[in-house]
């Protein structure tokens, strides 16, 4: 049974096409839904929650039809919206346990799971204080807790790291990873930040202007390109020449060198790091970093995105 | 900031536990919203300050019934301070206060702080939410429109020498007591929530509720003073007199102080006006909540 399947899903608003013939088949896992702002991510989530009827096409979540079984779907999924959505004058405990009951849990179970879930998202003493006094990071945790409290089979997270500082982002991403891997709950994370999605997702769905760019396992997006990237503190021409003499295919751009190893033999591949070190020492250059070049998710949008469509 | 587990005593991380128990779906969800709405209506689980107005109103509403019952027990049935018919009219002033103070608690914050998407991503529809809030406030208002009259009823029965006989005598009044109480509660709850669903803050919502009742009351009073043909319009400026007229139409029994008495308008018109008031309130709520984006 697929987690989610959509067929030619289209949503048109007057003057705008938010989704354009989207066909998807997704299996459980941590699924990154990437696209620029306005690409149709939130529209897709609302259709999958059964809150928005598609103009054309159909969709099912957990084998339930979004058009006719929306309420049943919403019993089994959790949703964390992008925007602020918490009342300031109640405590996290009170709010999350109320939301558990609105999800259909009996009072006792709601109380118990609220305590569990708030602990899992990392809210301790402060959970008894009114939410209005919380930091953005704590509020995001409460939003996540209310989406998790009824033990959903699938979690929709819309831009979960919005407004967080770097440390907060790391914690949120770690939490998402834990939910997906340890708790065994399927997660769909919508984000416009490709670098973040890359860190937690196992599968990636890229959409742009309502159209599907690609749906594939993460590795195929970010696999190694067979290029080595070297950055030094001085202009790179000198080092480039030295490496070229050793028989490497090198390109220098400013202070950065790109060594193409795709055509190199095994010895040359294995020896490149030593060669770089030795030549850098010889020429008295300061190495900043050496990194295996990867496909960047951004390439996806450059290559498969808007240009294609115009053509 | 975040207290570490060591500081707070022993917290055993038992890992994530899944939930296999019952899920009560839409009915459970509506029940939960009604229950939370009732608690909010009486300031339960909130600060002591937020209990003052609702409980003050309930106690003041019960007071005349208590006094009447006490007089009956002590002195006997020589005077009837209050009848079943004029009781709600007599304490009617408490209703706008209760609604102004408590109805905003039920709806304003969910709208203002965009909590509704969290509700709508659960097994309810948006009109289930509104219905649940209406039920909650209606039930809360029964504490003023019905409970004191029932106390009066019980007092009359229990104060009588012949309990069974008195119960038989008074029994006939029960349908009117319940009918009037429910009529007032439902129409006023709808009106109150409709008004409160529009302003952005609770204080504005409270002000709007008071304005509707007070301004209506003042205009009505003026029209009554002026008299003549204008007096017929006086009851229709105030939701409470419209409801009193409707009560008279349905269950009979005039109230001397009510502008309905002086207006000389066929009682059916009040029924129509009540229906209109209810319909407009529900339409406002429907439009308001249809516009909420999820």
Contacts between the chains, C-beta under 8 A, distances in Angstrom:
chain1	res1	chain2	res2	distance
A	46	B	294	5.8
A	49	B	121	5.6
A	49	B	294	7.7
A	51	B	120	6.1
A	51	B	121	7.2
A	51	B	294	4.6
A	52	B	294	7.3
A	71	B	25	7.0
A	71	B	26	5.9
A	71	B	123	4.5
A	71	B	124	7.3
A	71	B	125	7.4
A	72	B	25	7.8
A	72	B	123	7.2
A	74	B	121	5.8
A	74	B	122	5.5
A	74	B	123	5.0
A	75	B	23	5.6
A	75	B	25	5.8
A	75	B	122	7.5
A	75	B	123	4.3
A	77	B	121	7.7
A	78	B	121	7.8
A	79	B	117	7.6
A	79	B	118	7.5
A	79	B	121	3.8
A	81	B	114	7.9
A	81	B	117	5.0
A	81	B	118	7.2
A	81	B	121	7.7
A	83	B	114	5.9
A	83	B	117	8.0
A	84	B	113	6.9
A	84	B	114	6.4
A	85	B	113	6.9
A	85	B	114	4.9
A	85	B	115	5.5
A	85	B	117	5.8
A	85	B	118	5.4
A	86	B	113	6.4
A	86	B	115	6.8
A	87	B	109	4.6
A	87	B	110	7.0
A	87	B	113	5.2
A	87	B	115	5.5
A	88	B	109	7.7
A	88	B	113	6.6
A	89	B	109	6.8
A	94	B	45	7.0
A	98	B	32	6.7
A	98	B	36	5.6
A	99	B	118	6.3
A	99	B	122	7.4
A	101	B	28	6.8
A	101	B	29	7.4
A	101	B	31	8.0
A	101	B	32	3.6
A	101	B	35	8.0
A	101	B	36	8.0
A	102	B	29	4.7
A	102	B	32	5.1
A	102	B	33	6.4
A	102	B	119	6.1
A	102	B	122	4.9
A	102	B	124	7.0
A	103	B	23	7.5
A	103	B	29	7.0
A	103	B	122	5.0
A	103	B	123	6.9
A	104	B	22	8.0
A	104	B	23	4.2
A	104	B	24	4.4
A	104	B	25	4.9
A	104	B	26	7.8
A	104	B	28	4.2
A	104	B	29	5.8
A	104	B	122	7.7
A	104	B	123	5.8
A	105	B	19	7.3
A	105	B	21	7.3
A	105	B	23	6.8
A	105	B	24	7.4
A	105	B	28	7.4
A	106	B	21	7.0
A	106	B	22	6.3
A	106	B	24	6.7
A	106	B	28	7.4
A	109	B	19	6.6
A	109	B	21	5.2
A	113	B	19	6.2
A	116	B	16	7.7
A	116	B	17	6.2
A	119	B	11	6.9
A	119	B	13	7.9
A	120	B	16	6.5
A	122	B	2	6.2
A	123	B	2	7.7
A	124	B	2	6.2
A	124	B	3	4.9
A	124	B	5	7.6
A	124	B	8	6.0
A	125	B	3	4.8
A	125	B	8	6.5
A	126	B	2	7.6
A	146	B	118	6.1
A	150	B	19	6.9
A	150	B	23	7.5
A	151	B	18	5.2
A	151	B	19	3.7
A	182	B	15	7.5
A	182	B	16	6.4
A	183	B	16	4.3
A	184	B	16	8.0
A	184	B	18	7.8
